[in-house]
Amino acid sequence: MSIEDLNKVDMIGIPEGNKSIVNLGFTDHLSWHKEVEKHLLLIQEKINSYIRFIESGEVYESFPAAKGRDKFLIEICFKYKVPKECLDFLIKVNEFLFTTELNIQITYKEWDNN
């Protein structure tokens, strides 16, 4: 499961430290060496599929533990260092989502490439 599986929610759960949030996540194993725009489009499409999953209420049907919770965290785990274009894009996504009722946040984590 990864960024390429656009119609799947790859990870979902309730974090131990904050029971009011539903965490959703996906991994991005793709390199940034070429086709940055196509890569950003995949990230956008994956985020949009998660937003649809939440807005449609499917999150509550597929993951009953989410019932009663209205805050969501989408976490993207990157394998490779994220270029400035991606960071700029994710900042804009966060700014847009901040104005919605979804209460979605985006976080980024890089895998250890050693």
N, CA, C and O of each residue as an XYZ file, in Angstrom:
456
protein
N       0.846     -1.173      0.000
C       0.000      0.000      0.000
C       0.890      1.234      0.000
O       1.871      1.317      0.740
N       0.528      2.184     -0.841
C       1.372      3.366     -0.952
C       0.630      4.470     -1.664
O      -0.575      4.392     -1.903
N       1.367      5.478     -1.990
C       0.835      6.636     -2.705
C       0.196      6.223     -4.031
O      -0.703      6.907     -4.520
N       0.641      5.133     -4.607
C       0.127      4.707     -5.910
C      -1.246      4.043     -5.825
O      -1.927      3.914     -6.842
N      -1.659      3.624     -4.645
C      -2.990      3.039     -4.442
C      -3.957      4.158     -4.088
O      -4.247      4.392     -2.915
N      -4.455      4.847     -5.108
C      -5.217      6.076     -4.889
C      -6.564      5.862     -4.222
O      -7.077      6.774     -3.574
N      -7.148      4.686     -4.362
C      -8.484      4.466     -3.813
C      -8.485      3.652     -2.524
O      -9.494      3.052     -2.154
N      -7.336      3.640     -1.845
C      -7.237      2.907     -0.587
C      -6.749      3.831      0.519
O      -5.900      4.697      0.305
N      -7.306      3.626      1.702
C      -6.758      4.267      2.891
C      -5.758      3.263      3.447
O      -6.131      2.165      3.860
N      -4.497      3.645      3.455
C      -3.434      2.702      3.769
C      -3.310      2.425      5.266
O      -3.119      1.280      5.679
N      -3.418      3.470      6.070
C      -3.287      3.315      7.520
C      -4.347      4.162      8.210
O      -4.655      5.273      7.779
N      -4.899      3.616      9.288
C      -5.868      4.375     10.073
C      -5.822      3.868     11.511
O      -5.684      2.669     11.755
N      -5.939      4.785     12.447
C      -5.917      4.390     13.846
C      -6.161      5.565     14.773
O      -6.253      6.714     14.340
N      -6.262      5.257     16.047
C      -6.435      6.264     17.098
C      -5.130      6.289     17.893
O      -4.734      5.263     18.447
N      -4.455      7.435     17.961
C      -3.179      7.472     18.692
C      -3.375      7.319     20.195
O      -4.376      7.771     20.751
N      -2.422      6.685     20.835
C      -2.475      6.475     22.288
C      -2.577      7.790     23.048
O      -3.370      7.905     23.983
N      -1.791      8.773     22.662
C      -1.709     10.007     23.426
C      -2.850     10.980     23.222
O      -3.005     11.908     24.016
N      -3.665     10.801     22.175
C      -4.729     11.752     21.882
C      -5.917     11.005     21.289
O      -5.987     10.803     20.076
N      -6.827     10.606     22.121
C      -7.961      9.782     21.703
C      -9.021     10.551     20.907
O      -9.989      9.950     20.441
N      -8.856     11.872     20.745
C      -9.855     12.640     19.998
C      -9.519     12.732     18.510
O     -10.320     13.240     17.726
N      -8.356     12.252     18.119
C      -7.909     12.367     16.729
C      -7.904     10.999     16.066
O      -7.586      9.987     16.691
N      -8.262     10.988     14.788
C      -8.122      9.794     13.963
C      -6.925     10.036     13.047
O      -6.901     11.009     12.294
N      -5.939      9.155     13.114
C      -4.761      9.252     12.249
C      -4.995      8.423     10.996
O      -5.422      7.270     11.060
N      -4.707      9.033      9.862
C      -4.711      8.325      8.591
C      -3.336      8.559      7.979
O      -2.727      9.604      8.208
N      -2.850      7.614      7.216
C      -1.527      7.821      6.653
C      -1.266      6.999      5.414
O      -1.954      6.024      5.114
N      -0.235      7.437      4.705
C       0.251      6.676      3.558
C       1.737      6.911      3.396
O       2.295      7.884      3.904
N       2.365      5.992      2.673
C       3.797      6.102      2.432
C       4.046      6.572      1.011
O       3.262      6.318      0.097
N       5.154      7.260      0.857
C       5.589      7.732     -0.449
C       7.017      7.238     -0.649
O       7.967      7.785     -0.089
N       7.143      6.198     -1.457
C       8.438      5.569     -1.702
C       9.087      6.041     -3.003
O      10.160      5.566     -3.376
N       8.437      6.969     -3.685
C       8.905      7.397     -5.000
C      10.046      8.407     -4.895
O      10.080      9.237     -3.986
N      10.958      8.320     -5.826
C      12.094      9.239     -5.897
C      11.641     10.588     -6.452
O      10.648     10.676     -7.174
N      12.368     11.610     -6.111
C      12.072     12.962     -6.598
C      13.008     13.366     -7.736
O      13.017     14.531     -8.133
N      13.792     12.433     -8.265
C      14.809     12.782     -9.259
C      14.236     13.258    -10.586
O      14.898     14.005    -11.306
N      13.042     12.850    -10.918
C      12.420     13.299    -12.164
C      10.909     13.336    -11.987
O      10.352     12.734    -11.069
N      10.274     14.052    -12.883
C       8.813     14.163    -12.906
C       8.226     14.610    -11.576
O       7.322     13.968    -11.040
N       8.744     15.713    -11.047
C       8.263     16.257     -9.771
C       6.786     16.605     -9.865
O       6.030     16.348     -8.927
N       6.366     17.184    -10.981
C       4.960     17.580    -11.128
C       4.027     16.367    -11.075
O       2.968     16.431    -10.451
N       4.412     15.257    -11.727
C       3.587     14.044    -11.672
C       3.526     13.490    -10.247
O       2.490     12.997     -9.801
N       4.641     13.580     -9.552
C       4.719     13.110     -8.171
C       3.797     13.944     -7.279
O       3.058     13.401     -6.458
N       3.847     15.262     -7.448
C       2.976     16.138     -6.661
C       1.501     15.865     -6.966
O       0.657     15.921     -6.072
N       1.202     15.573     -8.217
C      -0.177     15.250     -8.593
C      -0.650     13.978     -7.884
O      -1.793     13.911     -7.433
N       0.220     12.973     -7.785
C      -0.130     11.752     -7.049
C      -0.420     12.053     -5.579
O      -1.384     11.539     -5.013
N       0.420     12.889     -4.965
C       0.196     13.267     -3.562
C      -1.145     13.972     -3.427
O      -1.914     13.682     -2.511
N      -1.425     14.899     -4.341
C      -2.697     15.632     -4.307
C      -3.872     14.669     -4.446
O      -4.848     14.772     -3.702
N      -3.787     13.744     -5.383
C      -4.884     12.797     -5.585
C      -5.085     11.902     -4.357
O      -6.219     11.595     -3.988
N      -3.989     11.491     -3.731
C      -4.096     10.637     -2.547
C      -4.732     11.413     -1.388
O      -5.608     10.891     -0.699
N      -4.296     12.647     -1.178
C      -4.894     13.481     -0.126
C      -6.378     13.696     -0.411
O      -7.205     13.612      0.496
N      -6.712     13.973     -1.664
C      -8.116     14.169     -2.032
C      -8.947     12.920     -1.754
O     -10.096     13.028     -1.326
N      -8.383     11.742     -1.991
C      -9.133     10.511     -1.714
C      -9.373     10.359     -0.208
O     -10.421      9.862      0.204
N      -8.416     10.781      0.607
C      -8.598     10.729      2.058
C      -9.664     11.736      2.499
O     -10.481     11.439      3.371
N      -9.653     12.908      1.902
C     -10.669     13.916      2.235
C     -12.065     13.388      1.873
O     -13.006     13.540      2.651
N     -12.195     12.774      0.707
C     -13.488     12.198      0.314
C     -13.910     11.109      1.299
O     -15.083     11.024      1.663
N     -12.972     10.285      1.726
C     -13.225      9.218      2.687
C     -13.789      9.788      3.989
O     -14.696      9.213      4.588
N     -13.242     10.920      4.414
C     -13.694     11.565      5.648
C     -15.033     12.268      5.430
O     -15.986     12.047      6.177
N     -15.098     13.116      4.401
C     -16.308     13.923      4.173
C     -17.537     13.069      3.891
O     -18.646     13.442      4.273
N     -17.359     11.935      3.232
C     -18.498     11.082      2.886
C     -19.033     10.319      4.096
O     -20.133      9.768      4.052
N     -18.252     10.289      5.174
C     -18.639      9.519      6.344
C     -18.195      8.071      6.273
O     -18.409      7.304      7.211
N     -17.578      7.697      5.166
C     -17.099      6.323      5.015
C     -16.098      5.959      6.110
O     -15.996      4.796      6.502
N     -15.367      6.948      6.598
C     -14.413      6.698      7.675
C     -15.102      6.059      8.875
O     -14.529      5.186      9.526
N     -16.324      6.486      9.171
C     -17.049      5.968     10.332
C     -17.603      4.563     10.079
O     -17.749      3.770     11.010
N     -17.911      4.260      8.812
C     -18.387      2.922      8.462
C     -17.230      1.926      8.437
O     -17.352      0.804      8.930
N     -16.114      2.346      7.862
C     -14.961      1.457      7.714
C     -14.162      1.297      8.998
O     -13.512      0.274      9.211
N     -14.214      2.312      9.848
C     -13.425      2.303     11.081
C     -14.306      2.826     12.208
O     -14.221      4.001     12.565
N     -15.159      1.957     12.778
C     -16.126      2.390     13.787
C     -15.505      3.121     14.980
O     -16.187      3.917     15.627
N     -14.249      2.873     15.281
C     -13.593      3.568     16.402
C     -13.500      5.066     16.152
O     -13.251      5.828     17.087
N     -13.695      5.507     14.911
C     -13.641      6.927     14.574
C     -14.914      7.673     14.980
O     -14.924      8.904     15.023
N     -15.976      6.943     15.274
C     -17.243      7.581     15.643
C     -17.042      8.458     16.877
O     -16.405      8.058     17.851
N     -17.603      9.662     16.806
C     -17.481     10.611     17.902
C     -16.224     11.477     17.817
O     -16.011     12.354     18.654
N     -15.402     11.228     16.813
C     -14.189     12.017     16.639
C     -14.324     12.845     15.361
O     -14.813     12.350     14.346
N     -13.892     14.092     15.414
C     -14.023     14.951     14.241
C     -12.707     15.627     13.863
O     -12.700     16.561     13.060
N     -11.610     15.170     14.427
C     -10.303     15.705     14.072
C      -9.505     14.598     13.409
O      -9.462     13.464     13.887
N      -8.876     14.950     12.302
C      -8.158     13.969     11.518
C      -6.756     14.471     11.203
O      -6.547     15.655     10.937
N      -5.808     13.555     11.238
C      -4.423     13.852     10.925
C      -4.013     12.943      9.782
O      -4.035     11.719      9.915
N      -3.641     13.536      8.666
C      -3.119     12.758      7.545
C      -1.607     12.834      7.631
O      -1.023     13.917      7.592
N      -0.983     11.676      7.746
C       0.468     11.624      7.886
C       1.067     10.989      6.638
O       0.660      9.905      6.221
N       2.029     11.672      6.056
C       2.718     11.162      4.875
C       4.138     10.807      5.289
O       4.873     11.657      5.793
N       4.520      9.566      5.079
C       5.874      9.114      5.403
C       6.673      9.004      4.109
O       6.440      8.107      3.298
N       7.602      9.907      3.928
C       8.416      9.953      2.719
C       9.674      9.114      2.872
O      10.299      9.113      3.933
N      10.047      8.402      1.820
C      11.295      7.650      1.825
C      12.482      8.559      1.504
O      13.574      8.391      2.048
N      12.250      9.523      0.611
C      13.333     10.388      0.154
C      13.116     11.825      0.614
O      11.994     12.258      0.876
N      14.211     12.532      0.700
C      14.149     13.937      1.100
C      13.164     14.687      0.204
O      13.167     14.540     -1.018
N      12.338     15.483      0.840
C      11.265     16.189      0.144
C      11.807     17.502     -0.430
O      12.415     18.288      0.297
N      11.589     17.745     -1.730
C      12.068     19.000     -2.321
C      11.201     20.188     -1.913
O      10.086     20.027     -1.417
N      11.732     21.358     -2.130
C      11.036     22.599     -1.775
C       9.661     22.676     -2.429
O       8.706     23.132     -1.800
N       9.545     22.241     -3.672
C       8.250     22.289     -4.368
C       7.186     21.507     -3.608
O       6.037     21.938     -3.517
N       7.566     20.373     -3.070
C       6.612     19.552     -2.311
C       6.259     20.226     -0.993
O       5.088     20.286     -0.616
N       7.263     20.730     -0.295
C       6.984     21.420      0.966
C       6.067     22.616      0.744
O       5.130     22.837      1.510
N       6.341     23.388     -0.308
C       5.484     24.537     -0.630
C       4.052     24.080     -0.908
O       3.094     24.699     -0.445
N       3.916     22.995     -1.665
C       2.590     22.458     -1.971
C       1.864     22.035     -0.701
O       0.690     22.358     -0.524
N       2.550     21.315      0.187
C       1.917     20.830      1.410
C       1.554     21.972      2.362
O       0.565     21.885      3.091
N       2.342     23.022      2.354
C       2.003     24.212      3.149
C       0.698     24.811      2.637
O      -0.168     25.192      3.426
N       0.558     24.895      1.312
C      -0.671     25.437      0.726
C      -1.869     24.540      1.040
O      -2.962     25.033      1.321
N      -1.662     23.231      0.993
C      -2.736     22.297      1.343
C      -3.162     22.532      2.785
O      -4.353     22.610      3.087
N      -2.186     22.642      3.664
C      -2.495     22.890      5.075
C      -3.255     24.190      5.262
O      -4.207     24.245      6.039
N      -2.842     25.241      4.554
C      -3.545     26.528      4.668
C      -4.988     26.394      4.215
O      -5.887     26.950      4.846
N      -5.225     25.666      3.131
C      -6.582     25.460      2.642
C      -7.400     24.647      3.644
O      -8.533     25.005      3.964
N      -6.825     23.563      4.131
C      -7.559     22.682      5.041
C      -7.832     23.339      6.382
O      -8.793     22.986      7.067
N      -6.995     24.286      6.757
C      -7.193     25.005      8.015
C      -8.528     25.731      8.025
O      -9.132     25.909      9.083
N      -8.995     26.155      6.847
C     -10.251     26.903      6.750
C     -11.477     25.998      6.667
O     -12.605     26.490      6.652
N     -11.272     24.695      6.612
C     -12.408     23.772      6.503
C     -12.843     23.298      7.882
O     -12.187     23.565      8.888
N     -13.940     22.606      7.901
C     -14.444     22.019      9.139
C     -13.831     20.652      9.402
O     -14.155     20.017     10.406
N     -12.950     20.187      8.519
C     -12.400     18.846      8.649
C     -11.333     18.719      9.719
O     -11.110     17.624     10.234
N     -10.673     19.806     10.065
C      -9.602     19.760     11.057
C      -8.524     18.757     10.693
O      -8.115     17.940     11.518
N      -8.074     18.824      9.466
C      -7.039     17.902      9.000
C      -5.685     18.608      9.059
O      -5.562     19.784      8.717
N      -4.682     17.865      9.497
C      -3.316     18.367      9.509
C      -2.458     17.428      8.674
O      -2.749     16.237      8.563
N      -1.417     17.965      8.098
C      -0.477     17.154      7.342
C       0.848     17.164      8.081
O       1.314     18.224      8.499
N       1.459     16.006      8.246
C       2.799     15.930      8.819
C       3.679     15.160      7.845
O       3.186     14.442      6.975
N       4.942     15.313      7.998
C       5.882     14.654      7.090
C       6.955     13.956      7.909
O       7.441     14.490      8.907
N       7.314     12.772      7.478
C       8.408     12.048      8.104
C       9.223     11.401      6.997
O       8.668     10.817      6.066
N      10.527     11.507      7.101
C      11.384     10.837      6.144
C      11.852      9.517      6.734
O      12.135      9.434      7.929
N      11.933      8.495      5.910
C      12.493      7.219      6.330
C      13.995      7.376      6.433
O      14.588      8.199      5.736
N      14.595      6.614      7.275
C      16.054      6.594      7.359
C      16.576      5.869      6.125
O      16.283      4.691      5.920
N      17.336      6.564      5.315
C      17.840      5.985      4.068
C      19.196      5.314      4.228
O      19.832      4.973      3.231
N      19.642      5.120      5.440
C      20.960      4.479      5.649
C      20.884      2.988      5.486
O      21.894      2.299      5.627
